[in-house]
């Protein structure tokens, strides 16, 4: 390992079935039962599922109808985001007892850089265990953790011993761990990409490692270089305490499918209005407007347009969204519409040419 890029000690903490676990915590009658947080109506979607429900194949983002079909005993509970935020704040305060380098990804997960920490503890593994013990003691909830030399490996590792477990990937174990990893477990490889990799004969990290950078870029575009590097343990993104949003959006799911653009215009006006409020509240503007359309068969379609100037005004957002709506003919009736704004005025300018950091793993590094 070169002195120029020292190895970090990164912990990824991920709460176990967070929303569902909070509901079971607050209502003892729900403990041990299959529950789903979300709407039970025909149009409902599962936001989170307890581990008891997951055994039946119930997953987040699944339609409530399908979830109920998979698990007839499923109990639906309405989401209480104020309560989830309250507990998330409690958990985050525990993190800050150990380091100020905390990067929240959502209410239920975060990265922590404990290379140098407030406890003076050289073992990231012991810190992770202590944090998980405190979360359980102070909130009554279980958390899992992954510990390694960078964010990518820590995130993948946090899934290994779920629920209520942790996994440390030491520097000398990185290459073996990644080579043996199933390709669908690589963070950033979704179902569509995994299926394509299978067709290319890539089933594990070891298979991925045999492919050249040129081949991966040809097959996967910009993502190709990402796959090429992470399978070699190279991922030098630091833990960023103040994450700057890359986009701001608003969306609506409708009680009845909409079959004509005319019926959608009024809905888009409300969505654009909501988006303007969020932008003004955060003092954010952007140049790229994206219209999100989810059809009744759950097919997703996005259309984008980049303007030459920053906007945050509802009228300008709506005008661009309408243009995108009429850009292509609708493929089916529509169940959801959304508008988001990206290319924000919060993004930092980056030089046209940046050198990529390289990592060669050393054997002695106390984790």
Short mmCIF file of the C-alpha atoms (twelve columns), coordinates in Angstrom:
data_MODEL
# 
_entry.id   MODEL 
# 
loop_
_atom_site.group_PDB 
_atom_site.id 
_atom_site.type_symbol 
_atom_site.label_atom_id 
_atom_site.label_alt_id 
_atom_site.label_comp_id 
_atom_site.label_asym_id 
_atom_site.label_seq_id 
_atom_site.Cartn_x 
_atom_site.Cartn_y 
_atom_site.Cartn_z 
_atom_site.pdbx_PDB_model_num 
ATOM 1   C CA . UNK A 1   0.000   0.000   0.000   1 
ATOM 2   C CA . UNK A 2   1.492   3.354   -0.956  1 
ATOM 3   C CA . UNK A 3   1.682   6.090   1.671   1 
ATOM 4   C CA . UNK A 4   -0.086  8.422   -0.745  1 
ATOM 5   C CA . UNK A 5   -3.438  6.638   -0.360  1 
ATOM 6   C CA . UNK A 6   -3.623  5.083   3.129   1 
ATOM 7   C CA . UNK A 7   -6.235  2.418   3.750   1 
ATOM 8   C CA . UNK A 8   -9.313  3.598   5.595   1 
ATOM 9   C CA . UNK A 9   -11.306 1.812   8.259   1 
ATOM 10  C CA . UNK A 10  -14.911 2.069   7.117   1 
ATOM 11  C CA . UNK A 11  -18.049 0.753   8.832   1 
ATOM 12  C CA . UNK A 12  -21.382 0.459   7.060   1 
ATOM 13  C CA . UNK A 13  -24.230 0.216   9.578   1 
ATOM 14  C CA . UNK A 14  -27.578 -1.009  8.248   1 
ATOM 15  C CA . UNK A 15  -30.660 -1.338  10.452  1 
ATOM 16  C CA . UNK A 16  -32.502 -4.654  10.100  1 
ATOM 17  C CA . UNK A 17  -35.947 -4.247  8.442   1 
ATOM 18  C CA . UNK A 18  -36.026 -0.786  10.022  1 
ATOM 19  C CA . UNK A 19  -39.589 0.469   9.437   1 
ATOM 20  C CA . UNK A 20  -41.128 -2.932  10.145  1 
ATOM 21  C CA . UNK A 21  -38.927 -3.434  13.217  1 
ATOM 22  C CA . UNK A 22  -40.000 -0.051  14.632  1 
ATOM 23  C CA . UNK A 23  -43.636 -1.067  14.226  1 
ATOM 24  C CA . UNK A 24  -42.994 -4.370  16.003  1 
ATOM 25  C CA . UNK A 25  -41.083 -2.536  18.724  1 
ATOM 26  C CA . UNK A 26  -43.945 -0.120  19.387  1 
ATOM 27  C CA . UNK A 27  -46.677 -2.760  19.103  1 
ATOM 28  C CA . UNK A 28  -45.734 -6.034  20.858  1 
ATOM 29  C CA . UNK A 29  -48.730 -7.770  19.257  1 
ATOM 30  C CA . UNK A 30  -46.972 -7.532  15.891  1 
ATOM 31  C CA . UNK A 31  -43.768 -9.230  17.042  1 
ATOM 32  C CA . UNK A 32  -43.019 -12.527 15.349  1 
ATOM 33  C CA . UNK A 33  -45.704 -11.898 12.736  1 
ATOM 34  C CA . UNK A 34  -45.363 -11.135 9.010   1 
ATOM 35  C CA . UNK A 35  -45.978 -7.423  8.618   1 
ATOM 36  C CA . UNK A 36  -45.641 -4.939  5.765   1 
ATOM 37  C CA . UNK A 37  -45.379 -1.189  6.128   1 
ATOM 38  C CA . UNK A 38  -47.450 0.432   3.392   1 
ATOM 39  C CA . UNK A 39  -50.944 0.627   1.962   1 
ATOM 40  C CA . UNK A 40  -53.127 -2.480  1.802   1 
ATOM 41  C CA . UNK A 41  -55.348 -1.099  -0.984  1 
ATOM 42  C CA . UNK A 42  -55.317 -2.405  -4.527  1 
ATOM 43  C CA . UNK A 43  -52.999 0.463   -5.450  1 
ATOM 44  C CA . UNK A 44  -50.796 0.061   -2.380  1 
ATOM 45  C CA . UNK A 45  -47.060 -0.634  -2.404  1 
ATOM 46  C CA . UNK A 46  -44.922 -2.265  0.302   1 
ATOM 47  C CA . UNK A 47  -42.410 0.203   1.796   1 
ATOM 48  C CA . UNK A 48  -40.803 -2.367  4.090   1 
ATOM 49  C CA . UNK A 49  -41.349 -5.961  5.207   1 
ATOM 50  C CA . UNK A 50  -40.480 -7.776  8.425   1 
ATOM 51  C CA . UNK A 51  -38.194 -10.801 8.223   1 
ATOM 52  C CA . UNK A 52  -41.213 -12.999 8.945   1 
ATOM 53  C CA . UNK A 53  -42.853 -11.593 5.791   1 
ATOM 54  C CA . UNK A 54  -39.678 -11.857 3.714   1 
ATOM 55  C CA . UNK A 55  -39.730 -15.647 4.172   1 
ATOM 56  C CA . UNK A 56  -42.828 -15.585 1.952   1 
ATOM 57  C CA . UNK A 57  -41.119 -13.505 -0.724  1 
ATOM 58  C CA . UNK A 58  -42.587 -10.160 0.375   1 
ATOM 59  C CA . UNK A 59  -40.213 -7.336  -0.598  1 
ATOM 60  C CA . UNK A 60  -40.159 -3.549  -0.586  1 
ATOM 61  C CA . UNK A 61  -41.566 -1.890  -3.748  1 
ATOM 62  C CA . UNK A 62  -43.802 -4.941  -4.310  1 
ATOM 63  C CA . UNK A 63  -47.483 -4.269  -4.974  1 
ATOM 64  C CA . UNK A 64  -49.656 -4.912  -1.924  1 
ATOM 65  C CA . UNK A 65  -51.871 -7.248  -3.967  1 
ATOM 66  C CA . UNK A 66  -48.924 -9.499  -4.859  1 
ATOM 67  C CA . UNK A 67  -47.573 -9.323  -1.295  1 
ATOM 68  C CA . UNK A 68  -50.925 -10.486 0.106   1 
ATOM 69  C CA . UNK A 69  -51.049 -13.262 -2.477  1 
ATOM 70  C CA . UNK A 70  -47.587 -14.451 -1.407  1 
ATOM 71  C CA . UNK A 71  -48.454 -14.199 2.286   1 
ATOM 72  C CA . UNK A 72  -52.199 -14.408 3.067   1 
ATOM 73  C CA . UNK A 73  -51.514 -13.776 6.793   1 
ATOM 74  C CA . UNK A 74  -49.671 -10.516 6.021   1 
ATOM 75  C CA . UNK A 75  -50.555 -7.601  8.312   1 
ATOM 76  C CA . UNK A 76  -50.372 -4.116  6.741   1 
ATOM 77  C CA . UNK A 77  -49.296 -1.189  8.928   1 
ATOM 78  C CA . UNK A 78  -49.431 2.464   7.932   1 
ATOM 79  C CA . UNK A 79  -46.025 4.175   7.707   1 
ATOM 80  C CA . UNK A 80  -45.122 6.660   10.470  1 
ATOM 81  C CA . UNK A 81  -42.161 8.586   9.112   1 
ATOM 82  C CA . UNK A 82  -42.008 11.026  12.019  1 
ATOM 83  C CA . UNK A 83  -41.377 8.073   14.330  1 
ATOM 84  C CA . UNK A 84  -38.753 6.579   12.002  1 
ATOM 85  C CA . UNK A 85  -36.965 9.946   11.800  1 
ATOM 86  C CA . UNK A 86  -37.037 10.254  15.597  1 
ATOM 87  C CA . UNK A 87  -35.289 6.889   16.069  1 
ATOM 88  C CA . UNK A 88  -32.924 7.549   13.157  1 
ATOM 89  C CA . UNK A 89  -31.805 10.745  14.912  1 
ATOM 90  C CA . UNK A 90  -31.167 8.725   18.088  1 
ATOM 91  C CA . UNK A 91  -29.045 6.216   16.168  1 
ATOM 92  C CA . UNK A 92  -27.115 8.958   14.402  1 
ATOM 93  C CA . UNK A 93  -26.223 10.580  17.728  1 
ATOM 94  C CA . UNK A 94  -24.580 7.262   18.713  1 
ATOM 95  C CA . UNK A 95  -22.480 7.372   15.528  1 
ATOM 96  C CA . UNK A 96  -21.241 10.866  16.367  1 
ATOM 97  C CA . UNK A 97  -19.887 9.596   19.701  1 
ATOM 98  C CA . UNK A 98  -17.298 7.708   17.650  1 
ATOM 99  C CA . UNK A 99  -16.577 9.926   14.625  1 
ATOM 100 C CA . UNK A 100 -17.702 13.101  12.888  1 
ATOM 101 C CA . UNK A 101 -17.170 11.381  9.525   1 
ATOM 102 C CA . UNK A 102 -20.703 10.017  9.182   1 
ATOM 103 C CA . UNK A 103 -22.397 9.789   5.780   1 
ATOM 104 C CA . UNK A 104 -26.099 8.895   6.072   1 
ATOM 105 C CA . UNK A 105 -27.531 7.114   3.022   1 
ATOM 106 C CA . UNK A 106 -31.085 7.026   4.352   1 
ATOM 107 C CA . UNK A 107 -32.898 6.893   7.700   1 
ATOM 108 C CA . UNK A 108 -31.665 3.349   8.302   1 
ATOM 109 C CA . UNK A 109 -28.080 3.180   7.023   1 
ATOM 110 C CA . UNK A 110 -24.845 5.145   7.098   1 
ATOM 111 C CA . UNK A 111 -21.106 4.961   6.465   1 
ATOM 112 C CA . UNK A 112 -18.668 5.790   9.261   1 
ATOM 113 C CA . UNK A 113 -14.944 6.440   8.822   1 
ATOM 114 C CA . UNK A 114 -13.285 5.334   12.083  1 
ATOM 115 C CA . UNK A 115 -9.678  5.314   10.838  1 
ATOM 116 C CA . UNK A 116 -9.124  8.016   13.444  1 
ATOM 117 C CA . UNK A 117 -11.929 7.975   16.013  1 
ATOM 118 C CA . UNK A 118 -12.992 9.728   19.211  1 
ATOM 119 C CA . UNK A 119 -12.490 6.594   21.327  1 
ATOM 120 C CA . UNK A 120 -8.904  6.059   20.227  1 
ATOM 121 C CA . UNK A 121 -9.835  2.440   19.446  1 
ATOM 122 C CA . UNK A 122 -7.644  0.935   16.693  1 
ATOM 123 C CA . UNK A 123 -10.163 -1.851  15.966  1 
ATOM 124 C CA . UNK A 124 -12.999 -0.958  13.606  1 
ATOM 125 C CA . UNK A 125 -14.458 -4.412  14.284  1 
ATOM 126 C CA . UNK A 126 -14.782 -3.710  18.020  1 
ATOM 127 C CA . UNK A 127 -16.194 -0.235  17.359  1 
ATOM 128 C CA . UNK A 128 -18.863 -1.729  15.071  1 
ATOM 129 C CA . UNK A 129 -19.800 -4.275  17.744  1 
ATOM 130 C CA . UNK A 130 -19.984 -1.545  20.393  1 
ATOM 131 C CA . UNK A 131 -22.179 0.646   18.171  1 
ATOM 132 C CA . UNK A 132 -24.558 -2.245  17.462  1 
ATOM 133 C CA . UNK A 133 -24.752 -3.072  21.190  1 
ATOM 134 C CA . UNK A 134 -25.582 0.538   21.994  1 
ATOM 135 C CA . UNK A 135 -28.244 0.770   19.282  1 
ATOM 136 C CA . UNK A 136 -29.933 -2.328  20.719  1 
ATOM 137 C CA . UNK A 137 -29.680 -1.067  24.293  1 
ATOM 138 C CA . UNK A 138 -30.833 2.492   23.551  1 
ATOM 139 C CA . UNK A 139 -33.495 1.843   20.899  1 
ATOM 140 C CA . UNK A 140 -34.424 -1.837  21.234  1 
ATOM 141 C CA . UNK A 141 -33.582 -2.425  17.547  1 
ATOM 142 C CA . UNK A 142 -31.053 -4.673  15.814  1 
ATOM 143 C CA . UNK A 143 -28.444 -3.433  13.358  1 
ATOM 144 C CA . UNK A 144 -25.987 -5.221  11.079  1 
ATOM 145 C CA . UNK A 145 -22.588 -3.921  10.007  1 
ATOM 146 C CA . UNK A 146 -19.862 -4.409  7.427   1 
ATOM 147 C CA . UNK A 147 -16.269 -3.380  8.118   1 
ATOM 148 C CA . UNK A 148 -13.488 -3.007  5.550   1 
ATOM 149 C CA . UNK A 149 -11.028 -0.756  3.737   1 
ATOM 150 C CA . UNK A 150 -13.571 1.185   1.658   1 
ATOM 151 C CA . UNK A 151 -17.264 2.014   1.356   1 
ATOM 152 C CA . UNK A 152 -18.024 -0.502  -1.389  1 
ATOM 153 C CA . UNK A 153 -16.685 -3.554  0.457   1 
ATOM 154 C CA . UNK A 154 -18.150 -2.407  3.800   1 
ATOM 155 C CA . UNK A 155 -21.619 -2.086  2.242   1 
ATOM 156 C CA . UNK A 156 -21.451 -5.511  0.606   1 
ATOM 157 C CA . UNK A 157 -20.106 -7.037  3.850   1 
ATOM 158 C CA . UNK A 158 -22.967 -5.636  5.964   1 
ATOM 159 C CA . UNK A 159 -25.334 -7.958  4.086   1 
ATOM 160 C CA . UNK A 160 -23.352 -11.140 4.753   1 
ATOM 161 C CA . UNK A 161 -24.465 -11.884 8.320   1 
ATOM 162 C CA . UNK A 162 -27.859 -10.154 8.318   1 
ATOM 163 C CA . UNK A 163 -29.917 -9.911  10.430  1 
ATOM 164 C CA . UNK A 164 -28.207 -8.824  13.653  1 
ATOM 165 C CA . UNK A 165 -24.658 -9.667  12.623  1 
ATOM 166 C CA . UNK A 166 -21.485 -8.156  11.252  1 
ATOM 167 C CA . UNK A 167 -18.715 -9.079  8.860   1 
ATOM 168 C CA . UNK A 168 -15.166 -7.770  8.732   1 
ATOM 169 C CA . UNK A 169 -13.206 -8.058  5.498   1 
ATOM 170 C CA . UNK A 170 -9.566  -7.522  6.443   1 
ATOM 171 C CA . UNK A 171 -7.147  -6.060  3.883   1 
ATOM 172 C CA . UNK A 172 -5.523  -9.447  3.209   1 
ATOM 173 C CA . UNK A 173 -8.983  -11.004 2.664   1 
ATOM 174 C CA . UNK A 174 -10.293 -8.415  0.178   1 
ATOM 175 C CA . UNK A 175 -9.269  -10.154 -3.051  1 
ATOM 176 C CA . UNK A 176 -10.577 -13.580 -2.004  1 
ATOM 177 C CA . UNK A 177 -13.816 -12.086 -0.657  1 
ATOM 178 C CA . UNK A 178 -14.534 -10.232 -3.911  1 
ATOM 179 C CA . UNK A 179 -13.548 -13.138 -6.169  1 
ATOM 180 C CA . UNK A 180 -15.927 -15.512 -4.348  1 
ATOM 181 C CA . UNK A 181 -18.789 -12.998 -4.287  1 
ATOM 182 C CA . UNK A 182 -21.838 -13.746 -6.449  1 
ATOM 183 C CA . UNK A 183 -22.155 -11.027 -9.073  1 
ATOM 184 C CA . UNK A 184 -25.716 -10.093 -8.032  1 
ATOM 185 C CA . UNK A 185 -24.370 -9.228  -4.575  1 
ATOM 186 C CA . UNK A 186 -22.061 -6.526  -5.937  1 
ATOM 187 C CA . UNK A 187 -23.459 -3.144  -4.899  1 
ATOM 188 C CA . UNK A 188 -24.520 -1.352  -8.079  1 
ATOM 189 C CA . UNK A 189 -25.387 -4.529  -10.004 1 
ATOM 190 C CA . UNK A 190 -29.165 -4.674  -10.364 1 
ATOM 191 C CA . UNK A 191 -31.283 -7.479  -11.801 1 
ATOM 192 C CA . UNK A 192 -31.037 -6.304  -15.431 1 
ATOM 193 C CA . UNK A 193 -27.240 -5.924  -15.223 1 
ATOM 194 C CA . UNK A 194 -26.873 -9.268  -13.416 1 
ATOM 195 C CA . UNK A 195 -28.875 -11.012 -16.148 1 
ATOM 196 C CA . UNK A 196 -26.658 -9.462  -18.806 1 
ATOM 197 C CA . UNK A 197 -23.530 -10.528 -16.910 1 
ATOM 198 C CA . UNK A 198 -24.865 -14.095 -16.674 1 
ATOM 199 C CA . UNK A 199 -25.285 -14.123 -20.458 1 
ATOM 200 C CA . UNK A 200 -21.650 -13.006 -20.751 1 
ATOM 201 C CA . UNK A 201 -20.526 -15.850 -18.486 1 
ATOM 202 C CA . UNK A 202 -19.922 -13.617 -15.455 1 
ATOM 203 C CA . UNK A 203 -21.317 -15.265 -12.316 1 
ATOM 204 C CA . UNK A 204 -18.774 -14.332 -9.617  1 
ATOM 205 C CA . UNK A 205 -16.211 -11.669 -8.893  1 
ATOM 206 C CA . UNK A 206 -13.547 -14.046 -10.190 1 
ATOM 207 C CA . UNK A 207 -15.321 -14.201 -13.566 1 
ATOM 208 C CA . UNK A 208 -15.664 -10.399 -13.625 1 
ATOM 209 C CA . UNK A 209 -11.951 -9.994  -12.906 1 
ATOM 210 C CA . UNK A 210 -11.013 -11.884 -16.083 1 
ATOM 211 C CA . UNK A 211 -12.716 -9.250  -18.264 1 
ATOM 212 C CA . UNK A 212 -10.676 -6.352  -19.608 1 
ATOM 213 C CA . UNK A 213 -11.517 -2.712  -18.977 1 
ATOM 214 C CA . UNK A 214 -12.196 -2.237  -22.708 1 
ATOM 215 C CA . UNK A 215 -14.623 -5.188  -22.739 1 
ATOM 216 C CA . UNK A 216 -16.538 -3.965  -19.675 1 
ATOM 217 C CA . UNK A 217 -16.780 -0.405  -20.998 1 
ATOM 218 C CA . UNK A 218 -18.000 -1.730  -24.336 1 
ATOM 219 C CA . UNK A 219 -20.698 -3.830  -22.634 1 
ATOM 220 C CA . UNK A 220 -21.699 -1.516  -19.758 1 
ATOM 221 C CA . UNK A 221 -20.633 1.980   -20.778 1 
ATOM 222 C CA . UNK A 222 -19.405 4.229   -17.953 1 
ATOM 223 C CA . UNK A 223 -20.328 1.586   -15.373 1 
ATOM 224 C CA . UNK A 224 -17.724 -0.716  -16.937 1 
ATOM 225 C CA . UNK A 225 -14.792 1.094   -15.306 1 
ATOM 226 C CA . UNK A 226 -16.629 1.017   -11.955 1 
ATOM 227 C CA . UNK A 227 -17.021 -2.788  -12.155 1 
ATOM 228 C CA . UNK A 228 -13.394 -3.139  -13.290 1 
ATOM 229 C CA . UNK A 229 -12.133 -1.228  -10.260 1 
ATOM 230 C CA . UNK A 230 -14.398 -2.449  -7.434  1 
ATOM 231 C CA . UNK A 231 -13.727 -6.122  -8.205  1 
ATOM 232 C CA . UNK A 232 -10.066 -5.275  -7.566  1 
ATOM 233 C CA . UNK A 233 -10.908 -3.603  -4.250  1 
ATOM 234 C CA . UNK A 234 -10.453 -0.094  -5.656  1 
ATOM 235 C CA . UNK A 235 -13.075 2.373   -4.461  1 
ATOM 236 C CA . UNK A 236 -11.583 5.590   -3.137  1 
ATOM 237 C CA . UNK A 237 -14.709 7.621   -2.453  1 
ATOM 238 C CA . UNK A 238 -14.311 9.124   1.034   1 
ATOM 239 C CA . UNK A 239 -17.048 9.217   3.661   1 
ATOM 240 C CA . UNK A 240 -18.765 12.561  3.033   1 
ATOM 241 C CA . UNK A 241 -20.319 14.016  6.207   1 
ATOM 242 C CA . UNK A 242 -22.499 16.486  4.302   1 
ATOM 243 C CA . UNK A 243 -24.002 14.669  1.335   1 
ATOM 244 C CA . UNK A 244 -25.131 17.099  -1.352  1 
ATOM 245 C CA . UNK A 245 -28.252 15.878  -3.167  1 
ATOM 246 C CA . UNK A 246 -27.773 15.156  -6.864  1 
ATOM 247 C CA . UNK A 247 -31.466 15.586  -7.622  1 
ATOM 248 C CA . UNK A 248 -34.702 16.754  -6.026  1 
ATOM 249 C CA . UNK A 249 -38.043 15.292  -7.030  1 
ATOM 250 C CA . UNK A 250 -41.724 14.740  -6.290  1 
ATOM 251 C CA . UNK A 251 -44.100 12.053  -7.513  1 
ATOM 252 C CA . UNK A 252 -47.670 10.777  -7.141  1 
ATOM 253 C CA . UNK A 253 -49.289 7.343   -7.448  1 
ATOM 254 C CA . UNK A 254 -52.906 7.582   -8.601  1 
ATOM 255 C CA . UNK A 255 -55.967 5.753   -7.266  1 
ATOM 256 C CA . UNK A 256 -57.046 5.062   -10.840 1 
ATOM 257 C CA . UNK A 257 -54.862 4.630   -13.912 1 
ATOM 258 C CA . UNK A 258 -54.737 7.630   -16.248 1 
ATOM 259 C CA . UNK A 259 -55.177 6.854   -19.926 1 
ATOM 260 C CA . UNK A 260 -54.750 10.263  -21.568 1 
ATOM 261 C CA . UNK A 261 -52.185 13.076  -21.423 1 
ATOM 262 C CA . UNK A 262 -55.044 15.550  -20.846 1 
ATOM 263 C CA . UNK A 263 -55.877 13.897  -17.502 1 
ATOM 264 C CA . UNK A 264 -52.223 14.059  -16.512 1 
ATOM 265 C CA . UNK A 265 -51.695 17.799  -16.938 1 
ATOM 266 C CA . UNK A 266 -53.546 18.752  -13.748 1 
ATOM 267 C CA . UNK A 267 -51.600 16.121  -11.790 1 
ATOM 268 C CA . UNK A 268 -48.306 17.375  -13.214 1 
ATOM 269 C CA . UNK A 269 -49.199 20.889  -12.085 1 
ATOM 270 C CA . UNK A 270 -49.612 19.679  -8.481  1 
ATOM 271 C CA . UNK A 271 -46.361 17.703  -8.661  1 
ATOM 272 C CA . UNK A 272 -44.460 20.708  -10.099 1 
ATOM 273 C CA . UNK A 273 -45.895 22.858  -7.320  1 
ATOM 274 C CA . UNK A 274 -44.686 20.403  -4.665  1 
ATOM 275 C CA . UNK A 275 -41.264 20.249  -6.303  1 
ATOM 276 C CA . UNK A 276 -40.997 24.063  -6.332  1 
ATOM 277 C CA . UNK A 277 -41.711 24.135  -2.563  1 
ATOM 278 C CA . UNK A 278 -38.913 21.622  -1.908  1 
ATOM 279 C CA . UNK A 279 -36.475 23.535  -4.118  1 
ATOM 280 C CA . UNK A 280 -37.269 26.912  -2.546  1 
ATOM 281 C CA . UNK A 281 -37.004 25.468  0.975   1 
ATOM 282 C CA . UNK A 282 -33.490 24.187  0.224   1 
ATOM 283 C CA . UNK A 283 -32.566 27.166  -1.990  1 
ATOM 284 C CA . UNK A 284 -31.752 24.811  -4.846  1 
ATOM 285 C CA . UNK A 285 -32.145 25.190  -8.614  1 
ATOM 286 C CA . UNK A 286 -31.283 22.829  -11.465 1 
ATOM 287 C CA . UNK A 287 -30.949 22.540  -15.212 1 
ATOM 288 C CA . UNK A 288 -32.085 18.979  -16.026 1 
ATOM 289 C CA . UNK A 289 -35.795 18.159  -15.768 1 
ATOM 290 C CA . UNK A 290 -36.763 14.476  -15.775 1 
ATOM 291 C CA . UNK A 291 -40.299 13.175  -16.178 1 
ATOM 292 C CA . UNK A 292 -40.919 9.754   -14.621 1 
ATOM 293 C CA . UNK A 293 -43.807 7.643   -15.932 1 
ATOM 294 C CA . UNK A 294 -44.766 4.308   -14.389 1 
ATOM 295 C CA . UNK A 295 -47.314 2.378   -16.413 1 
ATOM 296 C CA . UNK A 296 -50.065 0.103   -15.095 1 
ATOM 297 C CA . UNK A 297 -47.876 -2.938  -15.902 1 
ATOM 298 C CA . UNK A 298 -45.123 -1.366  -13.686 1 
ATOM 299 C CA . UNK A 299 -42.914 -0.585  -16.697 1 
ATOM 300 C CA . UNK A 300 -40.875 2.539   -15.961 1 
ATOM 301 C CA . UNK A 301 -40.109 5.252   -18.518 1 
ATOM 302 C CA . UNK A 302 -38.037 8.423   -17.977 1 
ATOM 303 C CA . UNK A 303 -37.584 11.392  -20.304 1 
ATOM 304 C CA . UNK A 304 -35.146 14.240  -19.648 1 
ATOM 305 C CA . UNK A 305 -34.269 17.662  -20.973 1 
ATOM 306 C CA . UNK A 306 -31.344 19.877  -19.951 1 
ATOM 307 C CA . UNK A 307 -31.897 23.623  -20.104 1 
ATOM 308 C CA . UNK A 308 -29.128 26.227  -20.610 1 
ATOM 309 C CA . UNK A 309 -30.007 27.913  -17.281 1 
ATOM 310 C CA . UNK A 310 -30.941 27.003  -13.689 1 
ATOM 311 C CA . UNK A 311 -34.642 26.889  -12.804 1 
ATOM 312 C CA . UNK A 312 -36.716 26.366  -9.657  1 
ATOM 313 C CA . UNK A 313 -39.933 28.054  -10.717 1 
ATOM 314 C CA . UNK A 314 -43.074 25.885  -10.912 1 
ATOM 315 C CA . UNK A 315 -44.162 27.326  -14.279 1 
ATOM 316 C CA . UNK A 316 -40.839 26.601  -15.978 1 
ATOM 317 C CA . UNK A 317 -40.664 23.105  -14.470 1 
ATOM 318 C CA . UNK A 318 -44.231 22.371  -15.591 1 
ATOM 319 C CA . UNK A 319 -43.621 23.761  -19.083 1 
ATOM 320 C CA . UNK A 320 -40.636 21.424  -19.554 1 
ATOM 321 C CA . UNK A 321 -42.488 18.457  -18.027 1 
ATOM 322 C CA . UNK A 322 -45.391 18.974  -20.452 1 
ATOM 323 C CA . UNK A 323 -42.973 19.060  -23.369 1 
ATOM 324 C CA . UNK A 324 -41.489 15.746  -22.174 1 
ATOM 325 C CA . UNK A 325 -44.955 14.234  -21.707 1 
ATOM 326 C CA . UNK A 326 -45.844 14.871  -25.356 1 
ATOM 327 C CA . UNK A 327 -42.392 13.808  -26.564 1 
ATOM 328 C CA . UNK A 328 -43.491 10.188  -27.015 1 
ATOM 329 C CA . UNK A 329 -46.826 8.442   -27.289 1 
ATOM 330 C CA . UNK A 330 -48.008 6.706   -24.104 1 
ATOM 331 C CA . UNK A 331 -47.421 2.951   -24.147 1 
ATOM 332 C CA . UNK A 332 -50.158 2.108   -21.640 1 
ATOM 333 C CA . UNK A 333 -52.334 3.614   -18.912 1 
ATOM 334 C CA . UNK A 334 -50.303 5.390   -16.198 1 
ATOM 335 C CA . UNK A 335 -50.280 4.686   -12.438 1 
ATOM 336 C CA . UNK A 336 -47.520 7.118   -11.349 1 
ATOM 337 C CA . UNK A 337 -46.032 10.426  -12.499 1 
ATOM 338 C CA . UNK A 338 -42.968 12.156  -11.114 1 
ATOM 339 C CA . UNK A 339 -40.812 15.184  -11.877 1 
ATOM 340 C CA . UNK A 340 -37.234 15.624  -10.707 1 
ATOM 341 C CA . UNK A 341 -34.589 18.300  -11.184 1 
ATOM 342 C CA . UNK A 342 -30.896 17.417  -11.485 1 
ATOM 343 C CA . UNK A 343 -27.665 19.105  -12.574 1 
ATOM 344 C CA . UNK A 344 -28.123 21.272  -9.491  1 
ATOM 345 C CA . UNK A 345 -26.414 24.503  -8.513  1 
ATOM 346 C CA . UNK A 346 -25.061 22.658  -5.443  1 
ATOM 347 C CA . UNK A 347 -22.716 20.457  -7.490  1 
ATOM 348 C CA . UNK A 348 -19.025 21.268  -7.451  1 
ATOM 349 C CA . UNK A 349 -17.137 21.752  -10.693 1 
ATOM 350 C CA . UNK A 350 -14.646 18.995  -11.375 1 
ATOM 351 C CA . UNK A 351 -11.624 19.274  -13.634 1 
ATOM 352 C CA . UNK A 352 -11.864 17.636  -17.059 1 
ATOM 353 C CA . UNK A 353 -9.153  15.154  -16.208 1 
ATOM 354 C CA . UNK A 354 -8.803  13.458  -12.852 1 
ATOM 355 C CA . UNK A 355 -6.324  10.714  -12.124 1 
ATOM 356 C CA . UNK A 356 -7.805  7.549   -10.675 1 
ATOM 357 C CA . UNK A 357 -6.364  6.383   -7.387  1 
ATOM 358 C CA . UNK A 358 -4.980  2.889   -7.281  1 
ATOM 359 C CA . UNK A 359 -4.805  0.540   -4.333  1 
ATOM 360 C CA . UNK A 360 -2.413  -2.273  -3.628  1 
ATOM 361 C CA . UNK A 361 -3.497  -4.087  -0.497  1 
ATOM 362 C CA . UNK A 362 -0.985  -4.575  2.296   1 
ATOM 363 C CA . UNK A 363 -1.121  -7.498  4.702   1 
ATOM 364 C CA . UNK A 364 -0.641  -5.837  8.093   1 
ATOM 365 C CA . UNK A 365 -3.440  -3.465  9.093   1 
ATOM 366 C CA . UNK A 366 -5.233  -3.944  12.424  1 
ATOM 367 C CA . UNK A 367 -8.997  -4.191  11.923  1 
# 
